[in-house]
Amino acid sequence: MPASVQRTARIEARLSPEALEIIRRAAEIQGRSVSDFVVAATQAAAEQTIANLEILRLSRKAQERFATLLINPPAPTPALARAFKRHRALIAE
C-alpha cells in the first residue's frame, strides 16, 4: 500500500493469545507491523473470496465448447423465439 494512502477506518477483533502470537510471528517474518500484516492478509482473503464468486472457471473442454457455441450459435428454440417476440413488443411500447 502506498505511503500516501490515508487510513482512517478501523476494525476491531478479539482473538486468542495463540492466534495473536502466530500473527505477530508472521508479521515479523515479512518485516511488517501486525496492523499492516492483518490488513494485507484480510484484503487478500477478501479479494480471493470475491474472485471465487465472480470468476467463472471452465475446463479446457468447456472453454472450447463455449467458444464454438459463440462462433457458431445454435438456431433459437421456439421458446427463445417467443421470448424475443415478447421482448420486442414490450420495448416497442
VMD Tcl script that draws the C-alpha trace (Angstrom):
set ca {
  {0.00 0.00 0.00}
  {1.46 3.39 -0.98}
  {2.54 5.62 1.89}
  {0.28 8.39 0.57}
  {-2.90 6.38 1.26}
  {-4.58 7.70 4.36}
  {-6.03 5.10 6.68}
  {-8.95 6.36 8.70}
  {-11.30 3.38 9.08}
  {-10.88 0.97 11.98}
  {-11.90 -2.59 12.70}
  {-11.59 -4.49 15.92}
  {-11.26 -8.20 16.55}
  {-10.87 -10.45 19.56}
  {-8.54 -13.38 19.21}
  {-6.79 -15.95 21.31}
  {-3.27 -15.32 22.57}
  {-2.10 -18.21 20.38}
  {-3.59 -16.65 17.25}
  {-2.02 -13.28 18.10}
  {1.37 -14.90 18.56}
  {1.15 -16.60 15.15}
  {0.14 -13.29 13.54}
  {2.97 -11.44 15.29}
  {5.48 -14.05 14.11}
  {4.24 -13.93 10.52}
  {4.28 -10.12 10.53}
  {7.84 -10.14 11.84}
  {8.92 -12.61 9.14}
  {7.53 -10.27 6.49}
  {9.02 -7.20 8.15}
  {5.60 -5.63 8.73}
  {3.71 -4.32 11.69}
  {0.93 -6.53 13.00}
  {-1.57 -3.98 11.73}
  {-0.08 -3.93 8.22}
  {0.09 -7.72 8.16}
  {-3.55 -8.10 9.25}
  {-4.76 -5.52 6.73}
  {-2.83 -7.14 3.86}
  {-3.88 -10.68 4.76}
  {-7.51 -9.70 5.25}
  {-7.62 -7.76 2.00}
  {-6.07 -10.69 0.10}
  {-8.60 -13.11 1.61}
  {-11.47 -10.74 0.77}
  {-10.30 -10.33 -2.83}
  {-9.97 -14.12 -3.21}
  {-13.47 -14.66 -1.77}
  {-14.95 -12.17 -4.24}
  {-12.97 -13.63 -7.16}
  {-14.21 -17.12 -6.28}
  {-17.76 -15.85 -6.67}
  {-17.32 -13.58 -9.68}
  {-14.88 -15.52 -11.85}
  {-16.20 -18.45 -13.80}
  {-13.57 -21.14 -14.34}
  {-14.05 -23.65 -17.12}
  {-12.15 -26.78 -18.01}
  {-10.29 -26.79 -21.33}
  {-13.07 -28.87 -22.89}
  {-15.77 -26.50 -21.60}
  {-13.80 -23.47 -22.87}
  {-13.59 -24.99 -26.33}
  {-17.32 -25.83 -26.32}
  {-18.20 -22.31 -25.18}
  {-16.03 -20.72 -27.90}
  {-17.54 -22.99 -30.54}
  {-21.07 -22.02 -29.48}
  {-20.16 -18.33 -29.57}
  {-18.73 -18.64 -33.06}
  {-21.48 -20.94 -34.35}
  {-24.55 -20.41 -32.17}
  {-27.39 -22.89 -32.49}
  {-30.69 -21.79 -34.02}
  {-33.09 -20.26 -31.50}
  {-35.53 -22.70 -29.94}
  {-39.27 -21.98 -30.30}
  {-39.37 -20.80 -26.67}
  {-36.50 -18.38 -27.28}
  {-38.16 -17.07 -30.44}
  {-41.35 -16.39 -28.44}
  {-39.32 -14.63 -25.74}
  {-37.64 -12.41 -28.36}
  {-41.04 -11.56 -29.80}
  {-42.47 -10.66 -26.34}
  {-39.37 -8.60 -25.57}
  {-39.66 -6.64 -28.85}
  {-43.34 -5.98 -28.10}
  {-42.53 -4.70 -24.61}
  {-39.69 -2.48 -25.78}
  {-41.80 -1.02 -28.60}
  {-44.48 0.15 -26.14}
}
mol new
graphics top color blue
foreach p $ca { graphics top sphere $p radius 0.5 }
foreach p [lrange $ca 0 end-1] q [lrange $ca 1 end] { graphics top cylinder $p $q radius 0.2 }
display resetview
